[in-house]
């Protein structure tokens, strides 16, 4: 039988302007959009806050548009955008396809029709984060009086403080210059809806057989998503024919901290991530160079 503490429901306020948001805030207030992550937390026994502030009617948090910031073009994704919208939106498919791929792997269709990309990001362990990291995404926040923008990589390194600002949007630099390729791959314990053992993402630019830009990231499960700086430094400005792929795989395996649980060990997670990232980079180069790169791995 559930006790009265579990039956009691939080009070929900629904502001219509940004200015209203923080005037409604209380000591235990939590921002909520789709609420799918909060529901999972509550079902696992985590504390249920007494007050929720819904973003449902905040137009500033909606929509997928092109945006110019300091002379640079960005794809702006409102934080209340549904995960399913990120999968189907033509602009995202054209300018940031890796986001489409990542969001399509999050949870089940019913959850994607309710959950938002902002909620996935604010969880700090969402599967969309590695994909956003390799695209150098920025986050736009409102702190009650003004808006400000911070690189996602910097935000992830900050402490998670009580009373956080409100995430308004995610800004992704639009593609320009030399063509690039990207990948996202998630490993779960089964094919259907399951939490990730590890999620990996990468972004590669190749010019005259030289790797001119490389971004690699891991996340998923309980990992704090992070860029793999050692692997990036190893590959940057290298001619693909001169890459020692076994050496790269070993470097990636030791370049981040993981964890063990009753199902999967730390060692397995690191090894799996290193193998997946290496294989995906090789696949990209194989597509670019007609199969020559794959031979370098054998």
C-alpha positions in Angstrom: 0.0 0.0 0.0 1.3 3.4 -0.9 1.8 5.9 2.0 0.3 9.4 2.0 3.7 10.9 1.1 3.6 9.1 -2.3 -0.1 9.9 -2.9 0.4 13.6 -2.4 0.8 15.4 -5.7 2.9 18.5 -6.3 1.4 21.9 -7.1 1.9 22.9 -10.7 2.1 26.5 -11.9 2.0 27.3 -15.6 3.5 30.7 -16.4 2.9 32.4 -19.7 5.9 34.8 -19.7 9.5 34.4 -18.7 9.1 37.1 -16.1 6.4 35.1 -14.4 8.7 32.0 -14.1 10.9 33.2 -11.3 8.2 35.2 -9.5 6.5 31.8 -9.0 9.6 30.0 -7.8 9.8 28.5 -4.3 12.4 26.7 -2.4 11.6 23.3 -3.8 10.5 24.4 -7.3 11.5 22.2 -10.2 11.1 23.1 -13.9 9.2 20.6 -15.9 8.4 20.1 -19.6 7.4 16.6 -20.7 8.0 15.2 -17.2 9.2 11.8 -18.4 12.5 11.9 -16.6 10.9 13.2 -13.4 8.4 10.3 -13.5 11.2 7.8 -13.8 13.0 9.3 -10.9 9.9 9.3 -8.7 9.1 5.6 -9.6 12.6 4.7 -8.6 12.0 6.3 -5.1 13.6 9.7 -5.5 12.1 12.6 -3.6 9.1 14.2 -5.3 9.2 18.1 -5.1 6.2 19.9 -3.8 6.1 22.5 -6.6 6.5 22.2 -10.4 6.8 25.1 -12.9 5.6 24.0 -16.3 7.1 25.4 -19.5 4.0 24.3 -21.5 2.9 27.9 -22.4 6.2 29.6 -22.7 6.5 30.4 -26.5 10.2 31.4 -26.1 11.0 27.7 -25.5 9.3 26.4 -28.6 10.2 26.0 -32.3 13.2 25.1 -34.5 14.5 28.1 -36.4 17.7 29.5 -37.9 19.3 32.1 -35.8 22.2 34.6 -36.2 24.5 35.3 -33.2 27.6 37.5 -33.5 27.6 37.1 -37.2 27.5 33.2 -37.0 24.5 31.1 -38.2 23.0 28.7 -35.8 20.1 26.2 -35.7 18.1 27.2 -32.6 16.1 24.3 -31.0 13.7 25.5 -28.3 14.1 23.5 -25.1 10.5 22.4 -25.1 10.8 20.8 -28.5 9.7 17.2 -28.4 12.3 14.5 -29.0 10.0 13.1 -31.8 10.0 16.6 -33.4 13.8 16.5 -33.4 13.6 13.2 -35.3 11.2 14.4 -37.9 12.2 18.0 -38.4 13.7 18.6 -41.9 16.0 21.4 -40.8 17.6 19.2 -38.1 17.9 16.3 -40.6 19.8 18.6 -43.1 22.0 20.6 -40.7 22.5 18.4 -37.7 21.6 14.8 -38.7 23.4 13.3 -35.7 20.7 14.9 -33.5 18.1 13.1 -35.4 20.0 9.8 -34.9 20.5 10.4 -31.2 16.9 11.4 -30.4 15.5 8.4 -32.4 17.4 6.1 -30.0 16.0 7.7 -26.8 13.4 5.6 -25.0 10.2 4.4 -26.7 8.1 6.2 -29.2 5.5 7.1 -26.6 8.2 8.8 -24.5 9.7 10.6 -27.4 6.2 12.0 -28.1 6.1 13.5 -24.6 9.7 14.1 -23.6 11.7 17.2 -24.7 15.2 17.7 -25.8 15.6 20.3 -23.0 14.7 17.8 -20.4 17.1 15.3 -21.9 19.9 17.9 -21.7 19.1 19.1 -18.2 19.3 15.6 -16.8 23.0 15.9 -17.6 23.1 12.2 -18.6 20.7 12.3 -21.6 21.7 10.4 -24.8 21.4 13.6 -26.9 24.3 15.3 -25.0 27.2 13.4 -26.7 25.8 14.3 -30.1 25.4 18.0 -29.1 28.9 18.1 -27.7 30.5 17.0 -30.9 28.6 19.8 -32.7 29.9 22.4 -30.3 26.4 23.2 -29.2 25.7 26.2 -27.0 22.9 26.6 -24.4 20.8 29.7 -23.9 19.6 30.3 -20.3 17.3 32.8 -18.5 18.3 33.5 -14.9 15.3 35.7 -13.9 16.5 39.0 -15.2 18.5 38.3 -18.4 19.5 35.7 -20.9 23.0 34.4 -21.4 24.7 31.7 -23.5 27.3 29.2 -22.5 29.1 26.4 -24.4 27.6 23.0 -23.4 31.1 21.6 -22.7 31.6 24.4 -20.1 28.1 23.9 -18.6 28.7 20.3 -18.0 31.8 21.1 -15.9 29.9 23.4 -13.6 28.4 22.2 -10.3 24.7 21.5 -10.4 23.4 24.1 -8.1 20.0 24.4 -6.4 17.6 26.8 -8.1 19.1 26.4 -11.6 18.4 28.9 -14.5 15.8 28.0 -17.1 17.1 26.5 -20.3 15.5 28.4 -23.2 17.2 26.8 -26.3 20.0 24.8 -27.8 22.2 26.5 -30.4 24.0 24.4 -33.0 26.5 26.0 -35.4 25.3 25.5 -39.0 27.5 23.6 -41.4 29.8 25.5 -43.7 33.1 25.0 -45.6 34.4 21.5 -46.1 31.9 18.7 -45.8 31.8 16.6 -42.6 30.5 13.3 -41.4 29.2 12.3 -38.0 28.0 9.3 -36.1 26.0 8.4 -33.1 25.9 4.9 -31.6 24.3 3.7 -28.4 24.8 0.3 -26.7 22.0 -1.1 -24.5 21.5 -4.5 -22.9 18.8 -5.2 -25.4 17.4 -3.8 -28.7 14.2 -2.4 -27.3 13.8 0.6 -24.9 16.6 0.4 -22.3 19.0 2.7 -20.6 22.4 3.0 -22.4 25.4 1.1 -21.3 27.3 3.8 -23.2 26.5 6.3 -25.9 29.2 7.5 -28.4 29.3 10.3 -30.9 31.8 11.7 -33.3 32.3 14.4 -36.0 35.0 14.2 -38.6 36.2 16.6 -41.4 38.6 15.4 -44.0 40.5 17.6 -46.4 43.1 16.2 -48.9 43.3 13.0 -46.8 44.1 15.0 -43.7 41.8 15.0 -40.6 41.2 18.7 -40.3 38.6 18.6 -37.5 37.6 15.8 -35.1 35.2 15.8 -32.1 34.6 12.7 -30.0 32.3 12.3 -27.0 30.8 9.6 -24.7 27.8 9.6 -22.4 24.8 7.5 -21.6 23.9 5.5 -18.5 25.2 7.3 -15.5 28.2 8.8 -17.3 28.7 12.6 -17.2 29.0 13.2 -20.9 32.4 14.4 -22.0 34.6 15.1 -24.9 37.5 12.7 -25.5 40.3 15.3 -25.8 43.2 12.8 -25.9 41.7 10.9 -28.9 40.9 14.2 -30.7 44.4 15.5 -30.2 45.8 12.2 -31.5 43.9 12.3 -34.7 43.8 16.0 -35.5 45.9 17.1 -38.5 47.0 13.5 -39.2 46.9 11.9 -42.6 44.5 9.0 -42.2 47.0 6.6 -43.7 49.4 7.3 -40.9 47.0 6.6 -38.1 47.9 3.7 -35.9 44.3 2.4 -35.2 45.3 -0.1 -32.5 47.1 2.7 -30.7 44.1 5.0 -31.0 41.7 2.3 -29.7 44.0 1.7 -26.7 44.2 5.5 -26.0 40.4 5.9 -26.1 39.9 3.0 -23.7 41.9 4.8 -21.0 40.8 8.3 -21.8 37.6 8.5 -19.6 36.2 7.3 -16.3 33.4 4.8 -16.3 31.7 2.7 -13.7 30.6 -0.8 -12.9 27.1 -2.0 -11.9 25.5 -5.4 -11.4 25.2 -5.9 -15.1 28.2 -4.3 -16.8 31.8 -3.6 -15.7 33.8 -0.4 -16.0 36.3 -2.3 -18.2 33.6 -3.5 -20.6 32.1 0.0 -21.0 35.5 1.6 -21.8 36.4 -1.2 -24.2 33.1 -1.1 -26.0 33.2 2.7 -26.4 36.8 2.6 -27.8 35.9 -0.2 -30.2 32.7 1.6 -31.4 34.4 5.0 -31.9 37.3 3.5 -33.8 35.1 1.4 -36.0 32.8 4.4 -36.8 35.8 6.7 -37.7 37.1 3.9 -40.0 33.7 3.6 -41.6 33.6 7.3 -42.3 37.0 7.2 -43.9 36.1 4.1 -45.9 33.1 6.0 -47.3 35.4 9.0 -48.2 38.3 6.9 -49.6 36.7 3.9 -51.1 37.7 1.3 -48.6 41.4 2.0 -48.1 41.1 3.1 -44.5 39.5 -0.2 -43.4 42.6 -2.1 -44.4 44.7 0.0 -42.0 42.8 -1.5 -39.1 43.5 -5.1 -40.0 
